[in-house]
């Protein structure tokens, strides 16, 4: 062969990134990629990029082939964000391999790749308390746990996957996030909403009252959970691969993603009167800017005069309550 294969380059690059030798983020000297990010790189290579290009000599895959591949993924209705993630991994590999000090490939063939139009709707949906309960009730018990942890504890997808029984206070209303994508999120103990406790207890009994081990018995990493949930919520895939109402339940429930469930938890916390600082802590954010995105999701207060909230607070303070 006229050089290393794509799989060989990918293996060397990922090994270097994991060890911290290469690929560290700009502006964060000495800080490597998070475990969650590295896991995402590994999945992209293992399930998408290596099966497609792994056996090919990397230098022989030109930009036209990469563009055709991106266009095919778009026709297959893979989301723009997922395509962008796969392209970012391949571009990083070629960027590392084409450095003048290596020259494992002559150039980075992904520099000019055009992604699909950015016409995806921003993920700003939240559910109110009644809708959240209705969405959960429609699900299979094993799938219900993942969505409940996002709705009522604000956990990220990877945090849900890692959660173990010893991290949960079943007699109380707290759990511990042992490992998060950020230092701010690691070790946090968010308060959990009351509706989550019976769901966790039911799952605990269903699994035979384990003393340790994973809380989840289903995968939250692939799209399978979302596809199953849509079917429980009254949707089915049409011949063109879009989702259409199935007729049961009728009308169908509006689908929601795990990330949007996390948004919902943030809206619950803010509506309940927690401070922005507390929201940062419970959501695992290190900056106010990251937390402030949730403010716009808050429901409007049911009041005729906004001044009444201020006056009611001052009256309570004056009376010693």
C-alpha positions in Angstrom: 0.0 0.0 0.0 1.0 3.6 -0.6 0.8 4.6 3.1 -1.2 3.7 6.2 -4.8 2.9 6.0 -7.5 5.1 7.6 -8.0 2.6 10.4 -4.3 2.6 11.2 -4.2 6.4 11.3 -7.4 6.4 13.4 -5.9 4.0 15.9 -2.7 6.0 16.4 -4.6 9.3 16.6 -7.1 8.1 19.2 -4.4 6.5 21.3 -2.5 9.8 21.3 -5.6 11.8 22.2 -6.5 9.5 25.0 -3.0 9.7 26.4 -2.9 13.4 26.1 0.0 13.5 23.7 -2.0 15.0 20.9 -5.2 16.8 20.2 -5.5 18.9 23.4 -8.0 21.7 23.2 -6.8 25.2 22.6 -7.0 27.6 25.5 -7.0 24.8 28.1 -3.3 24.0 28.5 -2.7 20.7 30.2 -6.4 19.7 30.1 -7.2 16.7 27.9 -10.5 15.8 26.4 -13.3 14.6 28.8 -14.2 10.9 29.1 -17.5 11.6 27.4 -15.8 13.3 24.4 -13.4 10.4 24.0 -16.2 7.9 24.2 -18.0 9.8 21.4 -14.8 9.7 19.2 -14.5 6.0 19.8 -18.1 5.4 18.8 -17.8 7.5 15.7 -14.8 5.5 14.6 -16.0 2.1 15.6 -19.5 2.3 14.2 -19.3 4.8 11.3 -15.9 5.9 10.0 -13.8 2.7 10.2 -16.5 0.4 8.7 -16.8 2.9 5.8 -13.1 3.8 5.2 -11.0 1.7 7.5 -9.4 -0.6 4.9 -8.7 2.2 2.5 -5.3 3.8 2.1 -5.9 7.2 3.8 -4.0 9.2 1.2 -6.1 7.8 -1.6 -9.5 9.0 -0.2 -10.0 12.3 -1.8 -12.2 15.2 -0.9 -14.8 14.2 -3.6 -15.3 10.8 -1.8 -15.6 12.4 1.5 -18.2 14.9 0.1 -20.2 12.1 -1.5 -20.2 10.2 1.8 -21.5 13.3 3.7 -24.2 13.8 1.0 -25.3 10.2 1.3 -25.6 10.5 5.1 -27.8 13.5 4.6 -30.0 11.7 2.1 -30.3 8.9 4.7 -31.7 11.5 7.1 -28.9 11.5 9.6 -29.0 14.8 11.5 -26.7 17.6 10.6 -25.2 17.6 14.0 -24.3 13.9 13.9 -22.8 14.3 10.4 -20.8 17.2 11.7 -19.5 15.1 14.6 -18.3 12.4 12.3 -16.6 14.9 9.9 -14.9 16.6 12.9 -13.3 13.3 13.9 -12.1 12.5 10.4 -10.9 16.1 9.9 -8.9 15.9 13.1 -7.3 12.7 12.1 -6.2 14.1 8.7 -5.1 17.3 10.3 -2.8 15.4 12.6 -1.5 13.1 9.9 -0.8 15.9 7.4 1.4 18.0 9.7 4.7 18.8 8.0 6.5 16.8 10.8 4.5 13.7 9.9 3.3 13.8 6.3 1.5 10.5 6.6 -1.0 12.0 4.1 -0.3 14.8 1.7 -3.1 17.1 2.9 -6.3 17.3 4.9 -8.9 16.2 2.5 -11.8 17.3 4.7 -11.0 21.0 5.0 -13.4 22.1 2.3 -16.2 19.6 3.0 -19.7 21.1 2.9 -22.2 20.0 5.5 -26.0 19.9 5.0 -27.9 23.1 5.5 -28.4 24.0 9.1 -32.1 23.8 9.2 -32.5 21.8 12.4 -34.7 23.3 15.0 -32.9 24.4 18.2 -33.4 22.1 21.1 -35.5 24.4 23.3 -38.6 22.3 24.0 -39.6 21.8 27.6 -42.6 19.9 29.0 -44.8 21.1 31.9 -45.2 18.9 34.9 -48.4 17.2 33.7 -47.0 16.5 30.2 -43.8 15.0 31.7 -45.9 12.6 33.8 -48.0 11.7 30.8 -44.9 11.0 28.6 -43.4 8.8 31.3 -46.5 6.9 31.9 -46.7 5.8 28.2 -43.2 4.2 28.3 -42.0 0.7 29.0 -40.8 0.6 32.7 -37.2 0.0 31.7 -37.2 2.9 29.3 -39.1 5.1 31.7 -36.1 5.2 34.1 -33.8 7.0 31.7 -36.3 9.7 30.9 -37.3 10.1 34.5 -33.6 10.7 35.5 -33.4 13.5 32.9 -36.8 15.0 33.8 -36.5 14.9 37.6 -32.7 15.0 38.3 -31.4 16.8 35.2 -28.8 14.2 34.3 -27.0 14.2 31.0 -27.1 11.1 28.8 -23.7 9.8 29.8 -24.4 10.5 33.4 -27.6 8.4 33.2 -25.6 5.6 31.6 -22.9 5.7 34.4 -25.3 5.9 37.3 -25.1 3.0 39.8 -27.4 2.0 42.6 -24.9 2.9 45.3 -25.0 6.5 44.0 -28.7 6.9 44.8 -30.3 7.7 48.2 -33.5 5.6 47.8 -34.7 6.8 51.3 -34.2 10.4 50.4 -34.2 12.8 47.5 -30.6 13.0 46.4 -28.2 11.2 44.1 -24.5 11.7 43.3 -23.0 12.2 39.9 -19.7 10.4 40.3 -18.3 11.3 36.8 -19.5 14.1 34.5 -18.2 15.7 31.3 -16.9 18.6 33.3 -15.2 19.2 36.6 -18.1 21.3 37.7 -20.5 18.5 37.1 -18.5 15.7 38.7 -19.4 14.9 42.3 -22.6 17.1 42.3 -25.6 16.0 44.3 -28.7 17.4 42.6 -32.1 17.3 44.4 -34.4 14.9 42.7 -38.1 15.6 42.2 -40.6 13.5 44.2 -42.1 11.7 41.1 -38.6 10.1 40.4 -38.5 8.2 43.7 -41.3 5.6 43.0 -39.9 5.0 39.5 -36.5 4.3 40.9 -37.9 2.1 43.6 -40.0 0.1 41.1 -36.8 -0.5 39.0 -34.9 -1.4 42.1 -37.4 -4.1 43.0 -37.7 -5.2 39.4 -33.9 -5.9 39.3 -34.1 -7.9 42.5 -32.9 -5.2 45.0 -29.3 -5.0 43.9 -26.7 -3.6 46.2 -24.6 -2.2 43.4 -24.4 -2.1 39.6 -25.9 0.0 36.8 -29.3 1.5 37.3 -30.2 1.3 33.6 -30.8 -2.0 31.8 -31.2 -0.3 28.4 -28.7 1.7 26.3 -29.1 5.4 26.1 -26.3 6.0 23.6 -27.8 4.7 20.4 -31.0 6.0 18.7 -32.9 2.8 19.7 -34.3 4.3 22.9 -35.6 7.4 21.1 -37.2 5.2 18.4 -38.9 3.0 20.9 -40.2 5.9 22.9 -41.7 7.5 19.8 -43.6 4.4 19.1 -45.0 4.4 22.7 -46.0 8.0 22.2 -48.1 7.2 19.2 -45.7 7.5 16.2 -44.5 5.2 13.4 -42.0 5.4 10.6 -43.4 6.0 7.1 -41.9 4.7 3.9 -39.8 7.8 3.5 -38.4 7.3 7.0 -40.2 10.2 8.5 -42.4 9.8 11.7 -46.2 9.9 11.3 -49.0 9.3 13.8 -49.7 5.6 14.3 -53.3 6.1 15.6 -52.6 4.9 19.2 -52.7 6.9 21.4 -54.7 9.4 19.5 -53.7 12.2 19.4 -50.0 11.2 19.7 -47.9 12.7 22.4 -45.3 15.2 21.3 -41.9 13.5 21.4 -39.1 14.8 23.6 -35.4 14.0 23.7 -33.3 13.3 26.8 -31.6 16.6 26.3 -34.9 18.4 26.3 -35.9 16.5 29.5 -32.8 18.0 31.1 -34.0 21.4 29.9 -37.3 20.6 31.6 -35.6 19.8 34.9 -33.9 23.2 34.7 -37.2 24.9 34.2 -38.7 23.1 37.1 -35.8 24.2 39.4 -36.1 27.8 38.3 -39.9 27.9 38.6 -39.6 26.4 42.1 -37.6 29.4 43.2 -34.0 28.1 43.2 -31.3 30.7 42.5 -29.2 30.8 39.4 -26.2 29.8 41.4 -28.1 26.7 42.6 -29.1 25.9 39.0 -25.5 26.1 37.9 -24.6 23.6 40.7 -27.4 21.2 40.0 -27.0 21.2 36.2 -23.2 20.8 36.5 -22.3 24.1 34.7 -19.1 26.1 35.4 -20.4 29.4 34.1 -23.4 31.6 34.4 -23.5 31.9 30.6 -24.2 28.2 30.3 -27.0 28.3 32.9 -28.6 31.5 31.6 -29.9 29.7 28.5 -32.6 28.1 30.7 -34.1 31.4 31.8 -36.0 31.8 28.6 -37.6 28.4 29.2 -39.4 29.5 32.4 -43.2 29.8 32.3 -44.7 33.2 32.8 -45.8 33.8 36.4 -49.6 33.7 36.9 -50.0 37.2 38.2 -51.6 40.5 37.3 -49.0 42.8 39.0 -45.3 41.8 39.0 -44.7 44.1 42.0 -46.8 41.9 44.2 -44.1 39.3 44.4 -41.6 41.9 45.7 -44.2 43.3 48.1 -45.1 39.8 49.4 -41.5 39.1 50.1 -41.0 42.3 52.0 -44.1 41.7 54.0 -42.9 38.2 55.0 -39.6 39.6 56.1 -41.2 42.3 58.1 -43.4 39.8 59.9 -40.5 37.5 60.7 -41.7 34.6 58.5 
